[in-house]
Structure formats: C-alpha cells, structure tokens
Amino acid sequence: MALLLSILCSVALLVNFRLHPRWQIDTFQAIVFNYPVCFLTGLAFLPAGQHFQLQQHESTYYAFLLGVGFVLTFLLSGVSTQKMGMTATSLANNISLVVPVTVSLLFWGKSKDFDGFNYMGLGMALVAVVLSTLKKEANNSSERSKEWFLPVGVFVMYGITNTSFNYLNAQYVTKSGATIPFTLTILLGSMLFGSIFWSIRLWKKQLKWHWKNVVAAIPLGIPNFLSFLYLLKALDVYDNNGAYVLPLYNIGVILGSSLVGVLIFKEKLSLVNWFGLLLAVLAIVLLSYQAFI
C-alpha cells in the first residue's frame, strides 16, 4: 500500500503542473510556496521520538546547497510537463536513476555485481530519454523543436540531485531513521533560496502576487513530501531492499503518468514515443533484474 501511495503522490505532482495553465497558476510561485507546505507536512509526519533541530555542521551547508538544486530541478520539471507532456517528463525523471548508478560504478567501486544485462539497461535508458522527446513538428515549429532539451534537462538535474542526496545521506545521516530530519534541512535550503529568488523577481516586477498561487502550493507541497515519505515506508516494508522497491516505483510512476497524460489530458504519443516508453521499462528491469530472481 505504501508503494502504491508513493506512486500516486508522484503522479499527482505532474497532474498539478498540467493543470496550472488551465487555472492560470504561476508555476514558479506555486513551486516557491510549495516548500513551506512541504516542510510543515514533514514536521507533521516526523516519526515518534524524533524532533527537528538545525545544527551547525558541514552537512547543513551541503543540505542547503542541495535545496537549491531541488528548486531548480522542480522548476524545470514543471516547465517540461507543460511543454512536453507528462509522459516525457516522468520518463526522464524516473529513468534518471541511471546517473547515480553510473556514478557508483565509476567512482564508488560498486561494479562487482554489474553484468552485461545491467550495462545494456544503462544504454537503453539513455536511448529511451531521447526517444521520449521526439515530437511530430507542426508547421511553425521552430520554437517547439528547441523544447526537446527540457526532458533531457530534467533527466540530468534529477540525476545530479538524486546522486547528491544518496551521497550526503550515506555520509552524514548515520543514525537510523534520521533521513526525514535531514530532508527537512534540505527543504529549509529550498525555502531560503526560493524566497530570495521570488523576492528579487517581485522587486524587478517580473511577476505579480496573487493569492491563488499560494493556494496552488498546497496540493503541490503535500504530495511532494508524501511521495518521499511513503517511498521510505515501502522500503521499510521490504527490508530496505531498494533494488526491489525502486524499480517498481519508477515503472509505476512512468506508466501511471503516461496513462493519465493520454487518457485525461489527451497527450498524443507517436510510435517512437511509445517505443521509448517500452524501452524505459525494459531498461529499469535490466538494471535491477537480480533483485527478482
């Protein structure tokens, strides 16, 4: 159940982004205000016996920097969802798991259990991202043809932030179950950077304040944190077997987002896009097939 809830919350994030233009929501402001909502949600769901306290430690500064990366990645994801659709963005987001996997192979010496099928999965994942961005061009499509970089940017940024989070979590979160307090520190960094960025744009009159952007942050911020929380709970249920849980999560989000995009938002996928989607699922299976045999 926890895994299903995590998948649903992740799909809900992309649904939010798709609905913003329809309700004339400023996605930038909704994302900035989403972080206080996300932080408060995290405080409400702190495990019994834990409390949040900002510490003067080098990990705090790294967490704040990662918070900046979270904001930039989320902004890029929002624009990509609106311009390129839920399928391409979700695929780029979830297939970005190849980045931390590659880093662990090249720099952390964890290639002993990697075989030919795993390496094939890495290659297929990169091809899948490219295929998901290919769209049939309209007559006046010079600007549209440049939008392919959005899912690619999502892939790169999510890969960087996920790798950084995994590294910092392994290096500094030594106490079992302390991942949520550490995540709250990252969210504080996101709040600080987002508020500064928002204030500068407001001062330069590059945006207009409207209460509906704050309201839109609520259905964005709550599932934003809950998707992470329920993923942690799913890992607990399966004895922290990430090799089993994470592929199921990534495949579930990709397929769920694609179904919602096609059935509800009438996104049109070409044969090449469908092939890219199939390739992404196969890539995830090949990357982690050892956990299922």
C-alpha positions in Angstrom: 0.0 0.0 0.0 2.8 2.4 0.9 4.4 1.8 -2.5 1.2 2.5 -4.3 0.6 5.7 -2.3 4.1 6.9 -3.2 3.4 6.3 -6.9 0.1 8.1 -6.8 1.6 11.1 -5.0 4.4 11.3 -7.6 1.9 11.2 -10.4 -0.2 13.9 -8.6 2.8 16.3 -8.8 2.8 16.1 -12.6 -1.0 16.4 -12.7 -0.6 19.7 -10.7 1.8 21.1 -13.3 -0.6 20.1 -16.2 -3.5 21.9 -14.5 -1.6 25.2 -13.8 -2.1 26.7 -17.2 -5.8 25.8 -17.2 -6.3 27.7 -13.9 -3.8 30.4 -14.8 -1.4 29.5 -12.0 2.1 30.9 -12.0 4.1 27.6 -11.7 7.2 29.4 -10.4 5.3 31.0 -7.5 3.4 27.7 -6.7 6.7 25.9 -6.5 8.3 28.5 -4.3 5.4 28.4 -1.9 5.2 24.6 -2.1 8.4 24.3 0.0 6.9 25.8 3.2 3.9 23.4 2.8 6.3 20.5 2.2 8.3 21.5 5.3 5.3 21.7 7.5 4.0 18.4 6.1 7.3 16.8 7.0 7.2 18.2 10.6 3.7 16.8 11.0 4.9 13.3 9.9 8.1 13.2 11.9 8.5 9.7 13.5 7.7 9.4 17.2 10.6 10.3 19.4 12.3 12.4 16.7 12.5 16.2 16.5 13.9 18.7 14.0 16.8 20.9 15.0 19.0 22.9 12.7 22.6 22.0 13.5 25.9 23.9 12.9 27.5 21.1 10.9 29.1 21.0 7.5 26.3 18.7 6.4 23.8 21.5 6.9 25.6 23.7 4.3 25.7 20.8 1.8 22.0 20.2 2.5 21.2 23.9 1.8 23.1 23.7 -1.5 21.1 20.6 -2.4 18.0 22.5 -1.5 18.9 25.0 -4.3 19.2 22.1 -6.7 15.8 20.8 -5.6 14.2 24.2 -6.5 15.9 24.4 -9.9 15.0 20.7 -10.7 11.4 21.2 -9.7 11.0 24.3 -11.8 12.5 22.6 -14.8 10.1 19.6 -14.3 7.1 21.9 -14.1 8.0 23.6 -17.4 8.8 20.3 -19.1 5.5 18.8 -18.0 3.6 21.8 -19.5 5.6 21.9 -22.7 6.5 18.3 -23.5 3.8 16.4 -21.5 3.6 14.1 -18.5 5.0 11.0 -20.3 8.3 12.5 -21.4 8.9 14.3 -18.2 8.0 11.4 -16.0 10.2 9.1 -18.1 13.1 11.5 -17.9 12.6 11.9 -14.1 12.4 8.2 -13.2 15.0 6.9 -15.7 17.5 9.4 -14.2 18.3 6.6 -11.7 21.0 5.6 -14.2 23.0 8.7 -13.1 23.6 7.6 -9.5 24.1 4.0 -10.7 26.8 5.2 -13.2 28.5 7.3 -10.6 28.6 4.4 -8.1 30.1 2.3 -10.9 32.8 4.8 -11.9 33.7 6.4 -8.6 32.5 4.3 -5.7 33.8 1.0 -7.0 30.5 -0.9 -6.9 30.8 -2.7 -10.2 31.4 -6.2 -8.9 27.8 -7.3 -9.2 27.1 -5.5 -12.5 26.8 -7.7 -15.6 26.1 -7.3 -19.3 22.4 -7.0 -18.8 22.8 -4.2 -16.4 25.1 -2.3 -18.8 22.6 -2.9 -21.5 19.9 -1.3 -19.3 22.1 1.8 -18.8 22.4 2.2 -22.6 18.7 1.6 -23.2 17.8 4.1 -20.6 19.7 6.9 -22.4 18.1 6.0 -25.7 14.6 6.0 -24.1 15.1 9.6 -22.9 16.0 10.7 -26.4 13.1 8.8 -28.0 10.6 10.3 -25.5 11.5 13.8 -26.6 10.9 13.3 -30.3 7.7 15.0 -31.4 6.0 15.5 -34.8 6.7 19.1 -35.7 4.0 21.5 -36.6 4.3 24.0 -39.5 5.5 26.8 -37.2 7.6 24.6 -35.0 11.0 26.4 -34.8 10.5 27.1 -31.2 8.8 23.7 -30.5 11.9 22.0 -31.9 14.0 23.5 -29.2 11.9 22.2 -26.3 13.5 18.7 -26.5 16.1 19.9 -24.1 13.5 20.2 -21.3 13.1 16.4 -20.5 16.9 16.0 -21.1 17.4 18.7 -18.5 15.0 17.0 -16.1 17.0 13.8 -16.6 20.3 15.5 -15.9 19.1 17.6 -12.9 17.2 14.8 -11.2 20.2 12.5 -11.7 22.5 15.1 -10.1 20.2 15.8 -7.1 19.5 12.1 -6.5 23.2 11.3 -6.6 24.0 14.1 -4.2 21.2 13.1 -1.9 22.3 9.5 -1.8 25.9 10.5 -1.1 25.1 13.0 1.6 22.6 10.6 3.2 25.3 7.9 3.3 28.0 10.2 4.5 26.2 12.2 7.2 22.9 10.5 8.1 24.5 7.8 10.3 21.6 7.5 12.7 19.0 5.0 11.5 15.7 6.7 10.6 17.2 10.2 10.5 16.6 10.7 6.8 13.4 12.8 7.4 15.1 15.4 9.7 17.9 15.6 7.1 15.4 16.1 4.3 13.8 18.9 6.3 17.2 20.7 6.4 17.3 20.4 2.6 13.8 21.9 2.4 14.9 24.8 4.5 17.6 25.5 1.9 14.9 25.3 -0.8 12.7 27.7 1.2 15.5 30.2 1.6 16.7 30.1 -2.0 13.1 30.2 -3.3 12.1 33.2 -1.2 15.2 35.2 -2.2 14.6 34.3 -5.9 10.9 35.2 -5.6 11.6 38.5 -3.8 14.1 39.6 -6.5 11.7 38.8 -9.3 8.9 40.6 -7.4 11.1 43.6 -6.9 12.0 43.7 -10.6 8.3 43.4 -11.4 8.8 40.2 -13.3 5.8 38.6 -11.6 2.6 39.6 -9.9 1.5 38.5 -6.5 -1.8 36.6 -6.4 -3.3 34.5 -3.6 -4.3 31.6 -5.9 -0.6 30.8 -6.4 -0.3 30.2 -2.6 -3.4 28.1 -2.7 -2.0 26.1 -5.6 1.1 25.3 -3.5 -1.0 23.2 -1.0 -1.9 20.4 -3.4 1.6 20.5 -4.7 3.6 20.6 -1.4 1.6 17.9 0.4 2.1 15.1 -2.2 5.6 16.3 -2.8 6.6 15.3 0.7 4.3 12.3 1.0 5.7 10.7 -2.2 9.1 10.6 -0.4 7.6 9.6 2.9 5.7 6.6 1.5 8.7 5.5 -0.5 10.7 5.3 2.7 7.8 3.3 4.3 7.7 1.0 1.3 11.5 0.4 1.7 10.8 -0.4 5.4 8.1 -3.0 4.4 10.6 -4.7 2.1 13.5 -4.7 4.5 15.2 -1.7 2.8 15.6 -3.7 -0.4 15.9 -0.7 -2.8 16.9 -2.9 -5.7 13.4 -4.4 -5.5 11.3 -1.3 -4.4 12.8 1.4 -6.6 12.4 -0.3 -10.0 8.7 -1.0 -9.1 8.3 2.7 -8.0 9.9 4.1 -11.2 8.0 1.8 -13.5 4.8 2.6 -11.7 5.3 6.4 -12.0 6.2 6.2 -15.6 3.2 4.0 -16.6 0.8 5.9 -14.3 1.8 9.3 -15.6 1.6 8.1 -19.2 -1.9 6.7 -18.7 -3.1 9.9 -17.0 -1.5 12.0 -19.7 -3.0 10.1 -22.6 -6.5 9.4 -21.1 -7.2 12.6 -19.2 -5.0 15.3 -20.8 -5.2 13.8 -24.3 -1.5 13.8 -24.9 -0.5 12.4 -28.2 2.3 9.9 -28.4 4.0 8.9 -31.6 5.1 5.3 -32.3 8.6 6.4 -31.4 7.4 7.8 -28.1 5.6 4.5 -27.2 8.8 2.6 -28.1 10.8 4.9 -25.9 8.3 4.2 -23.1 8.7 0.5 -23.5 12.4 0.8 -23.7 12.4 2.8 -20.4 10.5 0.0 -18.6 12.9 -2.7 -20.0 15.9 -0.6 -19.0 14.7 -0.4 -15.4 14.1 -4.2 -15.4 17.6 -4.9 -16.8 19.2 -2.6 -14.3 17.7 -4.4 -11.3 16.7 -7.9 -12.5 18.9 -9.6 -10.0 16.6 -8.5 -7.2 13.7 -10.5 -8.7 15.5 -13.8 -9.3 
